[in-house]
Amino acid sequence: MQDAALAARPLSDVQGLGAVPERILKGDLPPGGKADLKTLAALAGVTRTGFYPKKNRDGTTRPGAYRHLAEEFERRFNELRDAGEIADPRIAQIERLKAQSAELKARIVTRDEQIAQLTEFRTLAISRLAAQHDEIERLRRQVTDNGVVRRLPEATNDTAPFGSCS
């Protein structure tokens, strides 16, 4: 029962405001939350307006009550992102999907090149076969038209004319 009471209280009451950015940067996000100031404010139990500067009545600006927390969070988040460690699992998934998409696009380009080469080879092979067929047909017509083709005598024994090759 005591754990449920602790879970219901804002993190700022339980662990202090400094623990909230740590939790977010470790990737421990609530459902639907992102690694951003909105989630930071919700987990810390403060309003988002506390992160942004305010204007006094005389027109000067003053920092928000929690601006130091927002600046520290943004600084550490940018450091982690630049180092390649992404705290937001959704951003990590987006990056992974972008890399996978780029790999698949490269594979498609490679396959398209292979298909083009195979199509070219197939066209060349078919044209060669057609030319060979035409030549065979021409030679057959020449044999039947002229009748000058002589039949070679068949060998009487099973040996090669110049000896065995083995």
VMD Tcl script that draws the C-alpha trace (Angstrom):
set ca {
  {0.00 0.00 0.00}
  {2.86 2.34 0.78}
  {4.40 1.73 -2.71}
  {1.10 2.69 -4.37}
  {1.03 5.90 -2.37}
  {4.59 6.72 -3.44}
  {3.79 5.97 -7.09}
  {0.80 8.32 -6.99}
  {2.87 11.25 -5.71}
  {4.87 13.37 -8.18}
  {8.52 12.41 -8.49}
  {9.54 15.84 -7.26}
  {8.13 14.95 -3.83}
  {9.64 11.46 -3.72}
  {13.18 11.84 -5.14}
  {13.69 15.53 -5.82}
  {13.69 17.37 -9.11}
  {17.20 16.19 -10.05}
  {16.05 12.57 -10.39}
  {13.43 13.35 -13.03}
  {15.83 14.21 -15.87}
  {17.90 11.12 -14.97}
  {14.85 8.93 -15.32}
  {13.98 10.40 -18.72}
  {17.56 10.24 -20.01}
  {17.78 6.57 -19.05}
  {14.78 5.92 -21.29}
  {12.33 5.29 -18.43}
  {9.41 7.11 -19.99}
  {5.72 7.01 -19.13}
  {3.35 5.61 -21.78}
  {3.02 8.16 -24.57}
  {5.86 10.28 -23.18}
  {8.88 11.51 -25.09}
  {12.27 12.74 -23.98}
  {11.17 16.38 -23.97}
  {10.29 19.27 -21.65}
  {6.60 18.38 -21.63}
  {7.32 14.95 -20.15}
  {9.90 16.46 -17.79}
  {7.28 18.88 -16.46}
  {4.66 16.15 -16.10}
  {7.01 13.80 -14.21}
  {8.37 16.59 -12.00}
  {4.87 17.78 -11.15}
  {5.53 21.35 -12.30}
  {4.04 23.44 -15.09}
  {5.87 23.78 -18.37}
  {5.77 27.54 -18.13}
  {8.32 27.32 -15.31}
  {10.95 26.30 -17.91}
  {10.57 29.41 -20.06}
  {11.55 33.05 -19.40}
  {8.95 35.48 -18.10}
  {8.46 39.17 -18.82}
  {8.22 41.61 -15.95}
  {5.81 44.50 -16.11}
  {8.64 46.84 -17.00}
  {9.49 44.69 -20.08}
  {12.62 43.01 -18.74}
  {12.84 39.25 -18.81}
  {13.60 36.93 -15.93}
  {14.28 33.21 -16.13}
  {11.53 30.74 -15.34}
  {11.54 29.11 -11.94}
  {12.78 25.79 -13.36}
  {14.86 27.11 -16.28}
  {18.05 25.66 -14.76}
  {16.44 22.20 -14.78}
  {15.35 22.57 -18.43}
  {18.79 23.80 -19.53}
  {20.55 20.95 -17.74}
  {18.13 18.42 -19.24}
  {18.55 19.81 -22.78}
  {22.35 19.97 -22.43}
  {22.61 16.36 -21.25}
  {20.08 15.15 -23.84}
  {22.11 16.80 -26.65}
  {25.34 15.30 -25.29}
  {23.80 11.83 -25.27}
  {22.40 12.28 -28.78}
  {25.76 13.55 -30.10}
  {27.52 10.59 -28.47}
  {25.16 8.20 -30.23}
  {23.21 7.20 -27.13}
  {19.59 8.09 -27.68}
  {17.40 8.34 -24.58}
  {14.06 8.37 -26.38}
  {13.22 4.85 -27.60}
  {10.98 6.27 -30.31}
  {13.85 8.31 -31.74}
  {16.03 5.19 -31.63}
  {13.33 3.27 -33.52}
  {13.07 6.06 -36.10}
  {16.84 6.04 -36.60}
  {16.86 2.23 -36.90}
  {14.03 2.33 -39.45}
  {15.79 5.06 -41.45}
  {18.96 2.94 -41.59}
  {16.94 -0.13 -42.57}
  {15.13 1.86 -45.27}
  {18.42 3.12 -46.69}
  {19.79 -0.45 -46.76}
  {16.66 -1.71 -48.52}
  {16.86 1.10 -51.08}
  {20.47 0.17 -51.81}
  {19.45 -3.48 -52.23}
  {16.68 -2.45 -54.64}
  {19.17 -0.47 -56.73}
  {21.52 -3.47 -56.82}
  {18.69 -5.83 -57.79}
  {17.51 -3.43 -60.52}
  {21.05 -3.38 -61.96}
  {21.20 -7.19 -61.87}
  {17.80 -7.47 -63.55}
  {18.91 -5.04 -66.27}
  {22.09 -7.08 -66.88}
  {20.17 -10.36 -66.97}
  {17.58 -8.90 -69.35}
  {20.37 -7.71 -71.63}
  {22.00 -11.16 -71.49}
  {18.67 -12.86 -72.23}
  {18.07 -10.61 -75.24}
  {21.58 -11.33 -76.54}
  {21.16 -15.09 -75.99}
  {17.81 -15.17 -77.79}
  {19.19 -13.20 -80.73}
  {22.18 -15.58 -80.97}
  {19.88 -18.59 -80.85}
  {17.72 -17.07 -83.58}
  {20.81 -16.42 -85.72}
  {22.03 -20.01 -85.18}
  {18.58 -21.34 -86.07}
  {18.56 -19.26 -89.26}
  {22.04 -20.55 -90.17}
  {20.97 -24.17 -89.57}
  {17.87 -23.68 -91.70}
  {19.99 -22.08 -94.45}
  {22.45 -25.00 -94.39}
  {19.61 -27.54 -94.52}
  {18.10 -25.77 -97.53}
  {21.51 -25.68 -99.19}
  {21.92 -29.43 -98.71}
  {18.51 -30.26 -100.13}
  {18.78 -27.75 -103.00}
  {22.29 -28.54 -104.23}
  {22.73 -32.17 -103.30}
  {26.55 -31.88 -103.25}
  {26.97 -33.06 -99.74}
  {28.74 -36.39 -99.59}
  {28.50 -38.86 -96.85}
  {31.79 -39.68 -95.13}
  {32.80 -43.31 -95.02}
  {32.28 -44.97 -91.72}
  {35.24 -46.32 -89.81}
  {35.63 -50.10 -90.06}
  {37.40 -50.61 -86.78}
  {37.02 -48.93 -83.42}
  {40.47 -47.35 -83.32}
  {41.26 -43.77 -84.10}
  {43.08 -43.16 -87.38}
  {46.26 -41.92 -85.69}
  {46.24 -44.03 -82.57}
  {44.66 -43.86 -79.24}
  {44.56 -40.69 -77.21}
  {44.61 -42.54 -73.93}
}
mol new
graphics top color blue
foreach p $ca { graphics top sphere $p radius 0.5 }
foreach p [lrange $ca 0 end-1] q [lrange $ca 1 end] { graphics top cylinder $p $q radius 0.2 }
display resetview
